[in-house]
Amino acid sequence: MNYEGLLLGAGAFLCIGFFHPMVIKAEYYFGVRSWSAFLIVGLVAAVESLFIENTYLSIFLGIFAFSSLWGIGEVFKQEKRVLRGWFPENPKRHEYYTRKRKELKMAD
């Protein structure tokens, strides 16, 4: 039996499961400016995956890298979800959210 595909599938599932709450927490504490951290982590993991000799670890790092890069777009979408009231806003950033909501109303 060949278990490698199953293990890599589980790894992809765990990466997605890891980054989903990370996007939510990053937006909550740092806002959309956290996108740069996702970019740096993604690029570092992508470069590292090129130099790892173990094929499966290299593949897993590639999955991790692209999951992190996916988080860049998601952090901006998460801000929109917060503005719509679907997720709680950070009370310390209430003025920021209020200003963003006003800007969105003016754009309509």
Phi and psi in radians as a Rosetta constraint file:
Dihedral C 1 N 2 CA 2 C 2 CIRCULARHARMONIC -1.963 0.35
Dihedral N 2 CA 2 C 2 N 3 CIRCULARHARMONIC 1.934 0.35
Dihedral C 2 N 3 CA 3 C 3 CIRCULARHARMONIC -1.697 0.35
Dihedral N 3 CA 3 C 3 N 4 CIRCULARHARMONIC -0.122 0.35
Dihedral C 3 N 4 CA 4 C 4 CIRCULARHARMONIC -1.063 0.35
Dihedral N 4 CA 4 C 4 N 5 CIRCULARHARMONIC -0.756 0.35
Dihedral C 4 N 5 CA 5 C 5 CIRCULARHARMONIC -1.079 0.35
Dihedral N 5 CA 5 C 5 N 6 CIRCULARHARMONIC -0.714 0.35
Dihedral C 5 N 6 CA 6 C 6 CIRCULARHARMONIC -1.127 0.35
Dihedral N 6 CA 6 C 6 N 7 CIRCULARHARMONIC -0.738 0.35
Dihedral C 6 N 7 CA 7 C 7 CIRCULARHARMONIC -1.145 0.35
Dihedral N 7 CA 7 C 7 N 8 CIRCULARHARMONIC -0.731 0.35
Dihedral C 7 N 8 CA 8 C 8 CIRCULARHARMONIC -1.188 0.35
Dihedral N 8 CA 8 C 8 N 9 CIRCULARHARMONIC -0.618 0.35
Dihedral C 8 N 9 CA 9 C 9 CIRCULARHARMONIC -1.093 0.35
Dihedral N 9 CA 9 C 9 N 10 CIRCULARHARMONIC -0.735 0.35
Dihedral C 9 N 10 CA 10 C 10 CIRCULARHARMONIC -1.134 0.35
Dihedral N 10 CA 10 C 10 N 11 CIRCULARHARMONIC -0.661 0.35
Dihedral C 10 N 11 CA 11 C 11 CIRCULARHARMONIC -1.106 0.35
Dihedral N 11 CA 11 C 11 N 12 CIRCULARHARMONIC -0.727 0.35
Dihedral C 11 N 12 CA 12 C 12 CIRCULARHARMONIC -1.110 0.35
Dihedral N 12 CA 12 C 12 N 13 CIRCULARHARMONIC -0.743 0.35
Dihedral C 12 N 13 CA 13 C 13 CIRCULARHARMONIC -1.056 0.35
Dihedral N 13 CA 13 C 13 N 14 CIRCULARHARMONIC -0.748 0.35
Dihedral C 13 N 14 CA 14 C 14 CIRCULARHARMONIC -1.169 0.35
Dihedral N 14 CA 14 C 14 N 15 CIRCULARHARMONIC -0.659 0.35
Dihedral C 14 N 15 CA 15 C 15 CIRCULARHARMONIC -1.090 0.35
Dihedral N 15 CA 15 C 15 N 16 CIRCULARHARMONIC -0.819 0.35
Dihedral C 15 N 16 CA 16 C 16 CIRCULARHARMONIC -1.089 0.35
Dihedral N 16 CA 16 C 16 N 17 CIRCULARHARMONIC -0.747 0.35
Dihedral C 16 N 17 CA 17 C 17 CIRCULARHARMONIC -1.118 0.35
Dihedral N 17 CA 17 C 17 N 18 CIRCULARHARMONIC -0.504 0.35
Dihedral C 17 N 18 CA 18 C 18 CIRCULARHARMONIC -1.355 0.35
Dihedral N 18 CA 18 C 18 N 19 CIRCULARHARMONIC -0.786 0.35
Dihedral C 18 N 19 CA 19 C 19 CIRCULARHARMONIC -1.331 0.35
Dihedral N 19 CA 19 C 19 N 20 CIRCULARHARMONIC -0.459 0.35
Dihedral C 19 N 20 CA 20 C 20 CIRCULARHARMONIC -1.022 0.35
Dihedral N 20 CA 20 C 20 N 21 CIRCULARHARMONIC -0.955 0.35
Dihedral C 20 N 21 CA 21 C 21 CIRCULARHARMONIC -1.215 0.35
Dihedral N 21 CA 21 C 21 N 22 CIRCULARHARMONIC -0.467 0.35
Dihedral C 21 N 22 CA 22 C 22 CIRCULARHARMONIC -1.128 0.35
Dihedral N 22 CA 22 C 22 N 23 CIRCULARHARMONIC -0.677 0.35
Dihedral C 22 N 23 CA 23 C 23 CIRCULARHARMONIC -1.108 0.35
Dihedral N 23 CA 23 C 23 N 24 CIRCULARHARMONIC -0.778 0.35
Dihedral C 23 N 24 CA 24 C 24 CIRCULARHARMONIC -1.082 0.35
Dihedral N 24 CA 24 C 24 N 25 CIRCULARHARMONIC -0.831 0.35
Dihedral C 24 N 25 CA 25 C 25 CIRCULARHARMONIC -1.164 0.35
Dihedral N 25 CA 25 C 25 N 26 CIRCULARHARMONIC -0.715 0.35
Dihedral C 25 N 26 CA 26 C 26 CIRCULARHARMONIC -1.085 0.35
Dihedral N 26 CA 26 C 26 N 27 CIRCULARHARMONIC -0.768 0.35
Dihedral C 26 N 27 CA 27 C 27 CIRCULARHARMONIC -1.153 0.35
Dihedral N 27 CA 27 C 27 N 28 CIRCULARHARMONIC -0.690 0.35
Dihedral C 27 N 28 CA 28 C 28 CIRCULARHARMONIC -1.081 0.35
Dihedral N 28 CA 28 C 28 N 29 CIRCULARHARMONIC -0.822 0.35
Dihedral C 28 N 29 CA 29 C 29 CIRCULARHARMONIC -1.547 0.35
Dihedral N 29 CA 29 C 29 N 30 CIRCULARHARMONIC -0.566 0.35
Dihedral C 29 N 30 CA 30 C 30 CIRCULARHARMONIC -2.127 0.35
Dihedral N 30 CA 30 C 30 N 31 CIRCULARHARMONIC -0.181 0.35
Dihedral C 30 N 31 CA 31 C 31 CIRCULARHARMONIC 1.296 0.35
Dihedral N 31 CA 31 C 31 N 32 CIRCULARHARMONIC -2.865 0.35
Dihedral C 31 N 32 CA 32 C 32 CIRCULARHARMONIC -1.240 0.35
Dihedral N 32 CA 32 C 32 N 33 CIRCULARHARMONIC -0.252 0.35
Dihedral C 32 N 33 CA 33 C 33 CIRCULARHARMONIC -1.169 0.35
Dihedral N 33 CA 33 C 33 N 34 CIRCULARHARMONIC -0.160 0.35
Dihedral C 33 N 34 CA 34 C 34 CIRCULARHARMONIC -1.273 0.35
Dihedral N 34 CA 34 C 34 N 35 CIRCULARHARMONIC -0.121 0.35
Dihedral C 34 N 35 CA 35 C 35 CIRCULARHARMONIC -1.019 0.35
Dihedral N 35 CA 35 C 35 N 36 CIRCULARHARMONIC -0.567 0.35
Dihedral C 35 N 36 CA 36 C 36 CIRCULARHARMONIC -1.141 0.35
Dihedral N 36 CA 36 C 36 N 37 CIRCULARHARMONIC -0.584 0.35
Dihedral C 36 N 37 CA 37 C 37 CIRCULARHARMONIC -1.151 0.35
Dihedral N 37 CA 37 C 37 N 38 CIRCULARHARMONIC -0.720 0.35
Dihedral C 37 N 38 CA 38 C 38 CIRCULARHARMONIC -1.111 0.35
Dihedral N 38 CA 38 C 38 N 39 CIRCULARHARMONIC -0.647 0.35
Dihedral C 38 N 39 CA 39 C 39 CIRCULARHARMONIC -1.129 0.35
Dihedral N 39 CA 39 C 39 N 40 CIRCULARHARMONIC -0.836 0.35
Dihedral C 39 N 40 CA 40 C 40 CIRCULARHARMONIC -1.083 0.35
Dihedral N 40 CA 40 C 40 N 41 CIRCULARHARMONIC -0.838 0.35
Dihedral C 40 N 41 CA 41 C 41 CIRCULARHARMONIC -1.062 0.35
Dihedral N 41 CA 41 C 41 N 42 CIRCULARHARMONIC -0.757 0.35
Dihedral C 41 N 42 CA 42 C 42 CIRCULARHARMONIC -1.104 0.35
Dihedral N 42 CA 42 C 42 N 43 CIRCULARHARMONIC -0.772 0.35
Dihedral C 42 N 43 CA 43 C 43 CIRCULARHARMONIC -1.177 0.35
Dihedral N 43 CA 43 C 43 N 44 CIRCULARHARMONIC -0.721 0.35
Dihedral C 43 N 44 CA 44 C 44 CIRCULARHARMONIC -1.096 0.35
Dihedral N 44 CA 44 C 44 N 45 CIRCULARHARMONIC -0.801 0.35
Dihedral C 44 N 45 CA 45 C 45 CIRCULARHARMONIC -1.121 0.35
Dihedral N 45 CA 45 C 45 N 46 CIRCULARHARMONIC -0.659 0.35
Dihedral C 45 N 46 CA 46 C 46 CIRCULARHARMONIC -1.141 0.35
Dihedral N 46 CA 46 C 46 N 47 CIRCULARHARMONIC -0.782 0.35
Dihedral C 46 N 47 CA 47 C 47 CIRCULARHARMONIC -1.132 0.35
Dihedral N 47 CA 47 C 47 N 48 CIRCULARHARMONIC -0.756 0.35
Dihedral C 47 N 48 CA 48 C 48 CIRCULARHARMONIC -1.053 0.35
Dihedral N 48 CA 48 C 48 N 49 CIRCULARHARMONIC -0.652 0.35
Dihedral C 48 N 49 CA 49 C 49 CIRCULARHARMONIC -1.121 0.35
Dihedral N 49 CA 49 C 49 N 50 CIRCULARHARMONIC -0.437 0.35
Dihedral C 49 N 50 CA 50 C 50 CIRCULARHARMONIC -1.269 0.35
Dihedral N 50 CA 50 C 50 N 51 CIRCULARHARMONIC -0.437 0.35
Dihedral C 50 N 51 CA 51 C 51 CIRCULARHARMONIC -1.882 0.35
Dihedral N 51 CA 51 C 51 N 52 CIRCULARHARMONIC -0.016 0.35
Dihedral C 51 N 52 CA 52 C 52 CIRCULARHARMONIC -1.450 0.35
Dihedral N 52 CA 52 C 52 N 53 CIRCULARHARMONIC 2.224 0.35
Dihedral C 52 N 53 CA 53 C 53 CIRCULARHARMONIC -1.346 0.35
Dihedral N 53 CA 53 C 53 N 54 CIRCULARHARMONIC -0.540 0.35
Dihedral C 53 N 54 CA 54 C 54 CIRCULARHARMONIC -1.215 0.35
Dihedral N 54 CA 54 C 54 N 55 CIRCULARHARMONIC 2.061 0.35
Dihedral C 54 N 55 CA 55 C 55 CIRCULARHARMONIC -1.026 0.35
Dihedral N 55 CA 55 C 55 N 56 CIRCULARHARMONIC -0.787 0.35
Dihedral C 55 N 56 CA 56 C 56 CIRCULARHARMONIC -1.231 0.35
Dihedral N 56 CA 56 C 56 N 57 CIRCULARHARMONIC -0.667 0.35
Dihedral C 56 N 57 CA 57 C 57 CIRCULARHARMONIC -1.180 0.35
Dihedral N 57 CA 57 C 57 N 58 CIRCULARHARMONIC -0.669 0.35
Dihedral C 57 N 58 CA 58 C 58 CIRCULARHARMONIC -1.083 0.35
Dihedral N 58 CA 58 C 58 N 59 CIRCULARHARMONIC -0.760 0.35
Dihedral C 58 N 59 CA 59 C 59 CIRCULARHARMONIC -1.112 0.35
Dihedral N 59 CA 59 C 59 N 60 CIRCULARHARMONIC -0.771 0.35
Dihedral C 59 N 60 CA 60 C 60 CIRCULARHARMONIC -1.082 0.35
Dihedral N 60 CA 60 C 60 N 61 CIRCULARHARMONIC -0.717 0.35
Dihedral C 60 N 61 CA 61 C 61 CIRCULARHARMONIC -1.128 0.35
Dihedral N 61 CA 61 C 61 N 62 CIRCULARHARMONIC -0.629 0.35
Dihedral C 61 N 62 CA 62 C 62 CIRCULARHARMONIC -1.106 0.35
Dihedral N 62 CA 62 C 62 N 63 CIRCULARHARMONIC -0.744 0.35
Dihedral C 62 N 63 CA 63 C 63 CIRCULARHARMONIC -1.092 0.35
Dihedral N 63 CA 63 C 63 N 64 CIRCULARHARMONIC -0.761 0.35
Dihedral C 63 N 64 CA 64 C 64 CIRCULARHARMONIC -1.078 0.35
Dihedral N 64 CA 64 C 64 N 65 CIRCULARHARMONIC -0.753 0.35
Dihedral C 64 N 65 CA 65 C 65 CIRCULARHARMONIC -1.068 0.35
Dihedral N 65 CA 65 C 65 N 66 CIRCULARHARMONIC -0.835 0.35
Dihedral C 65 N 66 CA 66 C 66 CIRCULARHARMONIC -1.295 0.35
Dihedral N 66 CA 66 C 66 N 67 CIRCULARHARMONIC -0.440 0.35
Dihedral C 66 N 67 CA 67 C 67 CIRCULARHARMONIC -1.168 0.35
Dihedral N 67 CA 67 C 67 N 68 CIRCULARHARMONIC -0.682 0.35
Dihedral C 67 N 68 CA 68 C 68 CIRCULARHARMONIC -1.166 0.35
Dihedral N 68 CA 68 C 68 N 69 CIRCULARHARMONIC -0.747 0.35
Dihedral C 68 N 69 CA 69 C 69 CIRCULARHARMONIC -1.144 0.35
Dihedral N 69 CA 69 C 69 N 70 CIRCULARHARMONIC -0.602 0.35
Dihedral C 69 N 70 CA 70 C 70 CIRCULARHARMONIC -1.055 0.35
Dihedral N 70 CA 70 C 70 N 71 CIRCULARHARMONIC -0.606 0.35
Dihedral C 70 N 71 CA 71 C 71 CIRCULARHARMONIC -1.078 0.35
Dihedral N 71 CA 71 C 71 N 72 CIRCULARHARMONIC -0.417 0.35
Dihedral C 71 N 72 CA 72 C 72 CIRCULARHARMONIC -1.058 0.35
Dihedral N 72 CA 72 C 72 N 73 CIRCULARHARMONIC -0.891 0.35
Dihedral C 72 N 73 CA 73 C 73 CIRCULARHARMONIC -1.169 0.35
Dihedral N 73 CA 73 C 73 N 74 CIRCULARHARMONIC -0.623 0.35
Dihedral C 73 N 74 CA 74 C 74 CIRCULARHARMONIC -1.190 0.35
Dihedral N 74 CA 74 C 74 N 75 CIRCULARHARMONIC -0.543 0.35
Dihedral C 74 N 75 CA 75 C 75 CIRCULARHARMONIC -1.178 0.35
Dihedral N 75 CA 75 C 75 N 76 CIRCULARHARMONIC -0.591 0.35
Dihedral C 75 N 76 CA 76 C 76 CIRCULARHARMONIC -1.241 0.35
Dihedral N 76 CA 76 C 76 N 77 CIRCULARHARMONIC -0.671 0.35
Dihedral C 76 N 77 CA 77 C 77 CIRCULARHARMONIC -1.166 0.35
Dihedral N 77 CA 77 C 77 N 78 CIRCULARHARMONIC -0.615 0.35
Dihedral C 77 N 78 CA 78 C 78 CIRCULARHARMONIC -1.116 0.35
Dihedral N 78 CA 78 C 78 N 79 CIRCULARHARMONIC -0.676 0.35
Dihedral C 78 N 79 CA 79 C 79 CIRCULARHARMONIC -1.048 0.35
Dihedral N 79 CA 79 C 79 N 80 CIRCULARHARMONIC -0.729 0.35
Dihedral C 79 N 80 CA 80 C 80 CIRCULARHARMONIC -1.115 0.35
Dihedral N 80 CA 80 C 80 N 81 CIRCULARHARMONIC -0.662 0.35
Dihedral C 80 N 81 CA 81 C 81 CIRCULARHARMONIC -1.137 0.35
Dihedral N 81 CA 81 C 81 N 82 CIRCULARHARMONIC -0.656 0.35
Dihedral C 81 N 82 CA 82 C 82 CIRCULARHARMONIC -1.162 0.35
Dihedral N 82 CA 82 C 82 N 83 CIRCULARHARMONIC -0.765 0.35
Dihedral C 82 N 83 CA 83 C 83 CIRCULARHARMONIC -1.090 0.35
Dihedral N 83 CA 83 C 83 N 84 CIRCULARHARMONIC -0.542 0.35
Dihedral C 83 N 84 CA 84 C 84 CIRCULARHARMONIC -1.391 0.35
Dihedral N 84 CA 84 C 84 N 85 CIRCULARHARMONIC -0.166 0.35
Dihedral C 84 N 85 CA 85 C 85 CIRCULARHARMONIC 1.563 0.35
Dihedral N 85 CA 85 C 85 N 86 CIRCULARHARMONIC 0.191 0.35
Dihedral C 85 N 86 CA 86 C 86 CIRCULARHARMONIC -1.373 0.35
Dihedral N 86 CA 86 C 86 N 87 CIRCULARHARMONIC -0.411 0.35
Dihedral C 86 N 87 CA 87 C 87 CIRCULARHARMONIC -2.302 0.35
Dihedral N 87 CA 87 C 87 N 88 CIRCULARHARMONIC 2.677 0.35
Dihedral C 87 N 88 CA 88 C 88 CIRCULARHARMONIC -1.222 0.35
Dihedral N 88 CA 88 C 88 N 89 CIRCULARHARMONIC 2.539 0.35
Dihedral C 88 N 89 CA 89 C 89 CIRCULARHARMONIC -1.648 0.35
Dihedral N 89 CA 89 C 89 N 90 CIRCULARHARMONIC 2.685 0.35
Dihedral C 89 N 90 CA 90 C 90 CIRCULARHARMONIC -1.277 0.35
Dihedral N 90 CA 90 C 90 N 91 CIRCULARHARMONIC 2.080 0.35
Dihedral C 90 N 91 CA 91 C 91 CIRCULARHARMONIC -1.033 0.35
Dihedral N 91 CA 91 C 91 N 92 CIRCULARHARMONIC -0.464 0.35
Dihedral C 91 N 92 CA 92 C 92 CIRCULARHARMONIC -1.228 0.35
Dihedral N 92 CA 92 C 92 N 93 CIRCULARHARMONIC -0.299 0.35
Dihedral C 92 N 93 CA 93 C 93 CIRCULARHARMONIC -1.997 0.35
Dihedral N 93 CA 93 C 93 N 94 CIRCULARHARMONIC 0.411 0.35
Dihedral C 93 N 94 CA 94 C 94 CIRCULARHARMONIC -1.030 0.35
Dihedral N 94 CA 94 C 94 N 95 CIRCULARHARMONIC -0.732 0.35
Dihedral C 94 N 95 CA 95 C 95 CIRCULARHARMONIC -1.093 0.35
Dihedral N 95 CA 95 C 95 N 96 CIRCULARHARMONIC -0.660 0.35
Dihedral C 95 N 96 CA 96 C 96 CIRCULARHARMONIC -1.077 0.35
Dihedral N 96 CA 96 C 96 N 97 CIRCULARHARMONIC -0.840 0.35
Dihedral C 96 N 97 CA 97 C 97 CIRCULARHARMONIC -1.127 0.35
Dihedral N 97 CA 97 C 97 N 98 CIRCULARHARMONIC -0.670 0.35
Dihedral C 97 N 98 CA 98 C 98 CIRCULARHARMONIC -1.096 0.35
Dihedral N 98 CA 98 C 98 N 99 CIRCULARHARMONIC -0.770 0.35
Dihedral C 98 N 99 CA 99 C 99 CIRCULARHARMONIC -1.101 0.35
Dihedral N 99 CA 99 C 99 N 100 CIRCULARHARMONIC -0.742 0.35
Dihedral C 99 N 100 CA 100 C 100 CIRCULARHARMONIC -1.111 0.35
Dihedral N 100 CA 100 C 100 N 101 CIRCULARHARMONIC -0.696 0.35
Dihedral C 100 N 101 CA 101 C 101 CIRCULARHARMONIC -1.121 0.35
Dihedral N 101 CA 101 C 101 N 102 CIRCULARHARMONIC -0.703 0.35
Dihedral C 101 N 102 CA 102 C 102 CIRCULARHARMONIC -1.107 0.35
Dihedral N 102 CA 102 C 102 N 103 CIRCULARHARMONIC -0.729 0.35
Dihedral C 102 N 103 CA 103 C 103 CIRCULARHARMONIC -1.091 0.35
Dihedral N 103 CA 103 C 103 N 104 CIRCULARHARMONIC -0.686 0.35
Dihedral C 103 N 104 CA 104 C 104 CIRCULARHARMONIC -1.185 0.35
Dihedral N 104 CA 104 C 104 N 105 CIRCULARHARMONIC -0.665 0.35
Dihedral C 104 N 105 CA 105 C 105 CIRCULARHARMONIC -1.166 0.35
Dihedral N 105 CA 105 C 105 N 106 CIRCULARHARMONIC -0.646 0.35
Dihedral C 105 N 106 CA 106 C 106 CIRCULARHARMONIC -1.209 0.35
Dihedral N 106 CA 106 C 106 N 107 CIRCULARHARMONIC -0.523 0.35
Dihedral C 106 N 107 CA 107 C 107 CIRCULARHARMONIC -1.312 0.35
Dihedral N 107 CA 107 C 107 N 108 CIRCULARHARMONIC -0.390 0.35
